[in-house]
Amino acid sequence: MKASFALVLIVLLACLSILVDAAPANETISGKRPREPKPKTKKHKKGGKKPKEDTSSPKEDTSSNKFAGLPKGPFRSTATECGAFFGLKYACNVPVTSNMMAAAISQYQWVKVGAYGASIVCGKTACVSAHGKTIKVTIKDQYLNGKSGMLDLAPEAWNKLADANDIHQGHINMEWDWC
């Protein structure tokens, strides 16, 4: 009897733990949001003028950077040709074909935001340079087997950058950065 009671108690505690972990930070288990304190306002003297409200449009944030949150480059590594672009959806959840200027980025530069398919690098442009040539590719996938800085290029991108020696070796020594 004591063992079954202890087992029931453990199961209940585990369920409660799951509920607490699943509740958003701004809600309680009951689903009600905790009261937020009222904002403090300055009182004006009787007969005095009320402070003038700002009715102008909000100022544009010029401090934002299109590279914010992205791994810092430039990266010196190798690029390989990926033959797996068959119009399927990959890690960025967009279709990729062999005739796109696309690339898969190393797992070490993949910046997760939630689930596997969500990353701030998806759709970003990288400028890849080798042999005095520079191409632009869009990040469309994650390169799981790639070492830090590596890119897996779609055939179209590979063909624009590779020379005969690279094709023989199966990789390109290259440098890339966000652009």
C-alpha positions in Angstrom: 0.0 0.0 0.0 2.8 2.4 0.9 4.6 1.6 -2.4 1.6 2.3 -4.5 0.9 5.6 -2.6 4.5 6.7 -3.2 4.2 5.8 -6.9 1.0 7.9 -7.3 2.6 10.8 -5.5 5.6 10.6 -7.8 3.4 10.6 -10.9 1.4 13.6 -9.6 4.6 15.6 -8.9 5.9 14.8 -12.4 2.6 16.0 -13.9 2.7 19.2 -11.9 6.3 19.7 -13.0 5.3 19.4 -16.6 2.4 21.9 -16.2 4.7 24.4 -14.5 7.3 24.1 -17.3 4.6 24.4 -20.0 3.1 27.6 -18.6 4.3 30.8 -20.2 6.4 33.0 -18.0 3.6 35.7 -17.8 0.9 33.3 -16.8 0.2 31.1 -13.7 -0.9 27.5 -13.9 -4.6 28.7 -13.5 -4.2 30.6 -16.8 -4.6 34.0 -15.1 -2.0 36.6 -15.6 -0.6 38.2 -12.5 -1.6 41.8 -11.8 0.9 44.3 -13.2 1.5 47.4 -11.2 -0.1 50.5 -12.4 2.3 53.0 -14.0 3.1 55.9 -11.9 2.0 59.2 -13.2 3.0 62.7 -12.1 0.1 64.7 -10.7 -0.1 68.3 -11.7 -1.2 71.1 -9.5 -4.7 72.3 -9.7 -5.0 75.2 -12.1 -1.7 74.3 -13.6 -1.2 73.2 -17.2 -1.2 69.5 -18.0 2.0 68.2 -19.5 1.8 68.2 -23.3 1.5 64.8 -24.9 3.9 63.8 -27.6 1.7 63.2 -30.7 4.6 62.9 -33.2 5.2 59.7 -35.0 7.6 57.3 -33.4 11.2 57.7 -34.3 12.8 55.2 -36.6 15.3 52.9 -35.0 18.5 53.6 -36.8 20.7 51.6 -34.4 19.5 48.2 -35.8 22.0 46.2 -37.7 21.1 43.7 -40.4 23.9 41.5 -39.1 22.8 41.6 -35.5 22.8 38.1 -33.9 24.7 36.5 -36.8 28.0 34.8 -36.1 30.9 37.1 -36.7 32.9 36.6 -39.9 34.8 36.5 -42.1 35.2 32.7 -42.2 38.1 30.9 -43.9 37.2 27.3 -44.6 36.2 25.0 -47.4 33.0 24.7 -49.5 31.7 21.4 -50.9 29.1 20.8 -53.6 25.8 19.5 -52.4 24.0 17.3 -54.9 20.9 16.9 -52.7 19.0 20.0 -53.9 15.9 18.4 -55.5 13.2 21.0 -54.8 12.6 19.7 -51.3 12.2 21.8 -48.2 15.3 21.7 -46.0 16.1 23.2 -42.6 14.9 26.7 -43.4 11.6 25.2 -44.6 11.8 26.6 -48.1 12.3 24.6 -51.4 15.8 24.5 -52.8 16.7 23.5 -56.4 20.0 22.8 -58.0 19.9 26.0 -60.1 19.7 28.3 -57.1 22.5 30.4 -55.7 22.0 28.7 -52.4 24.1 27.1 -49.6 23.8 25.1 -46.4 25.7 26.6 -43.5 27.7 24.7 -40.9 26.0 23.7 -37.8 28.5 25.8 -35.9 27.2 29.0 -37.5 23.5 27.9 -37.4 21.9 30.1 -34.8 18.8 28.3 -33.4 15.7 30.2 -32.4 13.4 27.4 -31.3 13.0 24.3 -33.3 15.5 22.8 -35.7 14.1 24.6 -38.8 14.2 28.0 -37.2 17.3 30.1 -37.5 18.1 33.7 -37.9 20.6 32.7 -40.7 17.8 31.4 -43.0 17.4 33.7 -46.0 20.5 35.7 -45.2 23.1 36.4 -47.9 26.7 35.3 -47.8 29.4 36.6 -50.1 31.8 33.7 -51.0 35.2 34.3 -52.5 37.7 32.0 -54.1 40.1 32.2 -57.0 39.6 35.9 -57.3 35.8 35.5 -57.9 33.0 36.4 -55.5 29.5 35.1 -55.6 26.4 35.7 -53.4 24.5 32.8 -52.0 21.4 32.6 -49.9 21.4 30.4 -46.8 18.7 27.8 -47.2 19.8 24.8 -45.1 22.0 23.5 -42.3 25.1 21.6 -43.1 25.2 19.0 -40.3 28.5 17.4 -41.2 30.3 20.6 -41.9 33.1 21.9 -39.8 33.1 25.5 -38.5 32.9 28.0 -41.4 32.1 25.4 -44.1 29.4 25.8 -46.7 27.7 23.2 -48.8 27.0 25.0 -52.1 24.1 24.2 -54.5 25.4 23.1 -57.9 24.8 26.5 -59.6 26.9 28.3 -56.9 29.6 25.6 -57.0 30.0 25.8 -60.8 30.4 29.6 -60.7 33.2 29.4 -58.1 35.1 26.1 -58.6 38.0 25.5 -61.0 39.2 22.1 -62.4 41.4 21.4 -59.4 38.5 22.0 -57.0 36.3 19.6 -58.9 39.0 16.9 -58.7 39.5 17.5 -54.9 35.8 17.9 -54.1 36.1 21.1 -52.2 37.0 24.8 -52.6 39.3 26.7 -50.2 37.3 29.8 -49.8 36.4 32.8 -47.5 32.9 34.1 -46.8 31.1 36.7 -44.8 27.6 38.1 -44.5 26.8 40.7 -47.2 
